Structure formats: structure tokens, C-alpha cells
Amino acid sequence: MAAYWASRHLSTVYSPNYLVFGRENQTPIDLVVGGNLVEDQHEPSPDDYVEGLRERIRQAHDLAREHLFSFYHLY
């Protein structure tokens, strides 16, 4: 299930993780190779974090909706 949730889908161009949580989940290999998914190194205030998260999810949903509409109208 983790692989499914982390995979980008052709119809939405986003992974389910990103559409639900607003970010990709880190995997153990990210810790080994030093991958850091945190975009900013400063710690935002809780209000700033929530606002940013809402905006990322809204943008992802809007784009996924557009891709779904065009994807299903091609077939």
C-alpha cells in the first residue's frame, strides 16, 4: 500500500499521499541517502504551516481535477 500511495497516478499527476497530506512521505531510504523533503529550513508558526498546507492541497486538487477532466475526455 505504501508503494501505491507514493506513486504518481497518470490521471491526476499526483500521488495519493500528496493529494491527502499535502506532501510526500519520507521513506527509510530518504534517511540513508540524506533526502530531505522539508522545503524550508525555518520552522513556520502553526498558523503559517496550516495556511501553506491548505494552499498546497488546494492547488494540487485543482490541478488534479483539470488533469482528470482532460484525461477522461481523451478516451
Secondary structure, DSSP 8 states (H G I E B T S, - for coil): -HHHHHS--TTTSS-HHHHHHSS----HHHHHHT----S-SS---HHHHHHHHHHHHHHHHHHHHHHHHHHHHH-
